[in-house]
Amino acid sequence: MSQDILKMTAVQLREHFADKQLSPVEVATAMLDQIDRVDKQTNGFCLVDRDTTLEFAREAEQRYQRGEANGLLDGVPVAVKDVFLTPMWPTIKGSHTVDPQSTMGKSAPCTAALARHGYVPIGKTTTPELGWKGVTDNPVTGVTNNPWNPETTSGGSSGGSGVAVALGMAPIALGTDAGGSIRIPAAFCGIVGLKPSFGEVPHWPSSPFGTLAHAGPMTWTVEDCALMMNVLCEADHRDTNAVPRRNIDYLAKLKDGVKGLKIAYSPNLGYVDVDKEVEAAVAEAARVFESLGAEVVRVDPGFSDPLAAFGHLFYGGAANAIRDLGAKKRAQMDPELIKVAEKASRLSMLDYMGAVNESMALRERMAGFHQKYDLLLTPTLPITAFKTGREVPEDWPSTRWPTWTPFTYPFNMTGQPGLSVPCGFDSKGLPIGVQLVGARFNDALVLQAGYAYQQAAPLTERRPELFTA
């Protein structure tokens, strides 16, 4: 039965709690046992506290016994990336420079919303230091590995959350994304990840990466992603960048399909070199959308690679994150983070504002593009997972991670919703993701299309071999 529990979605677990077929304590115990069994090979979790987790589970179980289930996720285990404040656990962001005690007793908007809905926190998941790169390793807990092949990377920066969901250590997880950090590990780990529209999910404290930074769900199914969005989008006055609450039910129109939608299919954005196996899998995904009644048009959005501008904005954020740290603390940090931050600190104000100008121009172009096309379909990444413990693949022409994530960071600059859904595997058995991008604040349509695709081309039964180790 425990193997069946580990494969259940949040939607299924809620149903089984309600009809008394399962208890929150039973489910939490099964997932904690799974962490004990398999996470030594992946290092997805940086903090597991069995006693506290089971205390949350017992409280949820008692609510069900009284007929007083609390909210949309009562009793459901959730893995929390270690950048989100949790009142009962420290939040150190993979860094020796953070005082754990200074973070106690506080909640982020996402964890506060989850608590209102009765979640069971299963543990804190690993992140690179301060979430600064597209792979996951840090000076405190080391390297996080891919669940499909632990010799390859999980991606990042929400790599631990990707691993947790892929291996049944939690049905759903929290991630953040300032350049692809939800969608990268979603693609590499073979799960679903949504970077919502900027401002759709309240986030506090404010990120040093500014308007690039988003918080969102990582799940096994698009349906669970929509369910989690219904929770995460609740109002929180502390995020002054959050848009007014529209009280959208992301589950309501999930099953309306894609018939009649106009989808722009861009296999390479007009300038990206894409692995042939990735290209073939995403082309097949485009054909699936066509078979479902969408009009699929092969067209590029018409912008050139904004890598340089993104680098100014992102690495400027890294410099901002460590601006108050002296030499002694910097010596304890990831040396590559220090390199990029110190280089960015030498940018002029006009350099930075030029990058802001390019970002605004990109927003305008994509707003116009979505007047004609409902969605943009691309690969999530141009490659599959590479050797673990590296920032870039072997023999890669650049030393920095954004050069292999060209499909993700443009849409952090525009603030649009981007959803990664598994669409196949390469010849080495590593997952491939397809990305769906929508107009700003059209997150519901992105989820609707992702759900239709996942129902038509399900890969949800295939799990990593490590899952049953």
Secondary structure as GFF3:
##gff-version 3
##sequence-region A 1 469
A	DSSP	alpha_helix	2	6	.	.	.	ID=ss1
A	DSSP	alpha_helix	10	18	.	.	.	ID=ss2
A	DSSP	alpha_helix	24	38	.	.	.	ID=ss3
A	DSSP	beta_strand	45	47	.	.	.	ID=ss4
A	DSSP	alpha_helix	50	66	.	.	.	ID=ss5
A	DSSP	beta_strand	77	81	.	.	.	ID=ss6
A	DSSP	three_ten_helix	100	103	.	.	.	ID=ss7
A	DSSP	alpha_helix	109	116	.	.	.	ID=ss8
A	DSSP	beta_strand	120	125	.	.	.	ID=ss9
A	DSSP	three_ten_helix	129	131	.	.	.	ID=ss10
A	DSSP	beta_strand	137	138	.	.	.	ID=ss11
A	DSSP	beta_strand	142	143	.	.	.	ID=ss12
A	DSSP	alpha_helix	159	166	.	.	.	ID=ss13
A	DSSP	beta_strand	172	177	.	.	.	ID=ss14
A	DSSP	alpha_helix	183	189	.	.	.	ID=ss15
A	DSSP	beta_strand	192	195	.	.	.	ID=ss16
A	DSSP	three_ten_helix	210	212	.	.	.	ID=ss17
A	DSSP	beta_strand	214	219	.	.	.	ID=ss18
A	DSSP	alpha_helix	222	232	.	.	.	ID=ss19
A	DSSP	beta_strand	262	265	.	.	.	ID=ss20
A	DSSP	alpha_helix	276	291	.	.	.	ID=ss21
A	DSSP	beta_strand	295	298	.	.	.	ID=ss22
A	DSSP	alpha_helix	307	321	.	.	.	ID=ss23
A	DSSP	alpha_helix	327	330	.	.	.	ID=ss24
A	DSSP	alpha_helix	335	344	.	.	.	ID=ss25
A	DSSP	alpha_helix	349	372	.	.	.	ID=ss26
A	DSSP	beta_strand	375	379	.	.	.	ID=ss27
A	DSSP	three_ten_helix	401	404	.	.	.	ID=ss28
A	DSSP	alpha_helix	410	414	.	.	.	ID=ss29
A	DSSP	beta_strand	418	425	.	.	.	ID=ss30
A	DSSP	beta_strand	431	438	.	.	.	ID=ss31
A	DSSP	alpha_helix	443	456	.	.	.	ID=ss32
A	DSSP	three_ten_helix	465	468	.	.	.	ID=ss33
###
